Amino acid sequence: MNQLTKKICTACRVGAPLATEEEINEFMPQLPYWEIIEEKGVKQLKRVIIFNDFVDAMAFSQKVAILAEGENHHPAILTEWGKVTVFWWTHKINGLHVNDFIMAAKTDELIT
């Protein structure tokens, strides 16, 4: 089991600290299918998950939505035929927070 999945998201506020380089270096090896991208100057975690069809992709998107509601931390989800792309970042601080790495790990647990 990934150590990140044992953690719980904490409420994030404006001005909360971004994930440090040390934290990023610790967490990324636990998230081998994720990459860090930068969109309009904001770092985000991104993963593309492949499915057999649209129904399976949509069902997975719904699982991510339920997870997000439960943790009160919400990603961007792009659902396409046979593919779901999930983006985690913290809007309030315009970048990556420890919560994003936790949620990426919990997203991975949803893949069956």
C-alpha positions in Angstrom: 0.0 0.0 0.0 1.2 3.5 -0.9 2.1 5.5 2.2 0.3 8.5 0.8 -3.1 6.7 0.8 -2.9 6.5 4.6 -2.8 10.3 4.9 -5.9 12.5 5.0 -6.3 15.8 3.2 -6.3 18.8 5.5 -8.3 21.9 4.8 -6.3 24.2 2.6 -6.5 28.0 2.8 -5.2 30.9 0.8 -1.6 31.3 1.7 -1.0 27.7 2.6 2.5 26.5 1.6 3.1 24.9 -1.7 4.7 21.4 -1.6 8.4 21.8 -1.2 11.0 20.3 -3.6 11.9 17.8 -0.8 8.2 16.7 -0.5 7.8 16.4 -4.2 11.0 14.3 -4.4 9.6 12.1 -1.6 6.1 11.7 -3.1 6.7 11.3 -6.9 8.4 7.9 -6.6 5.1 6.7 -5.0 3.2 8.0 -8.0 4.9 6.4 -11.0 2.1 7.0 -13.4 1.7 10.7 -12.7 3.6 13.6 -14.1 4.0 17.1 -13.1 3.0 19.6 -15.7 2.7 23.3 -15.7 -0.3 25.1 -17.1 -0.3 28.9 -17.2 2.5 28.9 -14.6 0.6 26.5 -12.2 2.1 23.1 -11.4 -0.3 20.2 -11.6 -0.3 16.5 -11.3 -1.6 14.7 -14.4 -2.4 11.1 -15.1 -4.0 9.5 -18.2 -5.9 6.2 -17.5 -7.0 4.0 -20.4 -10.2 2.0 -20.4 -11.9 -0.3 -22.9 -14.8 2.0 -23.7 -16.7 5.1 -22.7 -18.9 3.5 -20.1 -15.9 2.2 -18.1 -14.2 5.6 -18.4 -17.3 7.4 -17.2 -17.7 4.9 -14.3 -14.1 5.7 -13.2 -14.8 9.4 -13.4 -17.7 9.0 -11.1 -15.5 7.1 -8.6 -13.0 10.0 -8.7 -15.9 12.5 -8.1 -17.1 10.5 -5.1 -13.6 10.4 -3.7 -13.2 14.1 -4.2 -16.4 15.0 -2.5 -15.5 12.8 0.5 -12.2 14.6 0.9 -13.5 18.1 -0.2 -10.7 18.4 -2.7 -11.7 18.4 -6.3 -9.7 17.7 -9.5 -10.2 18.5 -13.1 -11.4 15.4 -14.9 -11.5 14.9 -18.7 -13.5 11.9 -19.7 -13.3 10.7 -23.3 -14.0 7.4 -25.1 -11.7 4.9 -23.4 -9.6 7.5 -21.6 -9.8 9.6 -18.4 -7.3 12.3 -17.6 -7.1 13.5 -14.0 -5.4 16.7 -12.9 -4.8 17.5 -9.3 -3.7 20.9 -8.0 -4.8 23.3 -5.3 -6.7 26.2 -6.7 -6.4 28.4 -3.6 -2.6 28.4 -3.7 -2.2 28.1 -7.5 0.0 25.0 -7.3 0.8 21.7 -5.7 0.0 21.1 -2.0 0.6 17.8 -0.1 -3.1 17.2 -0.5 -2.7 16.8 -4.3 -0.2 14.0 -3.9 -2.5 12.3 -1.4 -5.4 12.5 -3.8 -3.3 11.2 -6.7 -2.4 8.1 -4.7 -6.0 7.6 -3.7 -7.1 8.0 -7.3 -4.6 5.2 -8.2 -6.4 2.9 -5.7 -9.7 3.4 -7.6 -8.2 1.7 -10.8 -9.4 -1.8 -11.1 
